[in-house]
């Protein structure tokens, strides 16, 4: 059963940080962990850790990983406009 975007937003606001929202948006826009890290002045490892924290916090996968980068899941696409 899909989780409502308002539930995801409430979880993010309760325990997330602004940096986590930035990581989410950069990954969705750029489609690559390395490009998002470069754009934010972070290491690839720290972006990956932030994404893992977000997915654990929200209890839902946010991106499909593939050899050429990442692609947002339905849950991520629902959360982005909010």
C-alpha positions in Angstrom: 0.0 0.0 0.0 1.5 3.3 -1.0 2.3 5.9 1.7 0.6 9.3 1.3 2.9 12.2 0.5 1.6 14.1 3.5 2.8 11.2 5.8 6.2 11.2 4.1 6.4 15.0 4.5 5.5 14.8 8.2 8.2 12.2 8.8 10.7 14.3 6.9 9.8 17.5 8.9 9.9 15.7 12.2 13.4 14.2 11.9 14.9 15.3 8.7 17.2 18.2 8.1 17.2 20.8 5.4 20.3 19.2 3.9 18.3 15.9 3.4 15.7 17.8 1.4 18.4 19.3 -0.7 19.9 15.9 -1.4 16.5 14.6 -2.4 15.9 17.4 -4.8 19.4 17.3 -6.3 19.3 13.6 -6.9 15.9 13.8 -8.5 17.0 16.7 -10.8 20.5 15.4 -11.7 19.9 11.6 -11.7 23.3 10.8 -10.3 24.8 10.5 -6.9 28.2 11.9 -8.1 26.7 14.9 -9.9 24.5 15.7 -6.9 27.6 15.5 -4.6 29.5 17.8 -6.9 26.7 20.3 -7.1 26.3 20.4 -3.3 30.0 20.4 -2.4 29.7 17.0 -0.7 31.4 13.6 -1.2 29.6 10.8 -3.0 29.7 8.8 0.2 27.9 11.5 2.3 25.2 11.9 -0.4 24.7 8.1 -0.3 24.6 8.1 3.5 22.0 10.9 3.5 19.9 9.0 1.0 20.1 5.9 3.1 19.0 7.9 6.2 16.1 9.4 4.3 14.9 6.1 3.1 15.1 4.6 6.6 13.4 7.6 8.1 10.6 7.6 5.5 10.4 3.8 5.4 10.1 3.8 1.6 12.6 3.5 -1.2 13.1 6.9 -2.9 15.2 6.0 -5.9 15.8 3.0 -8.2 19.5 2.5 -8.6 21.0 1.5 -11.9 24.4 1.5 -13.6 24.0 5.1 -15.0 22.6 6.7 -11.9 19.3 6.9 -10.0 15.7 7.3 -11.0 13.0 8.5 -8.6 10.4 6.1 -7.4 6.6 6.9 -7.2 7.0 7.8 -3.6 9.8 10.3 -4.4 7.8 11.8 -7.2 4.8 12.2 -4.9 7.0 13.9 -2.2 8.9 16.3 -4.5 6.1 18.8 -5.2 5.3 19.1 -1.5 
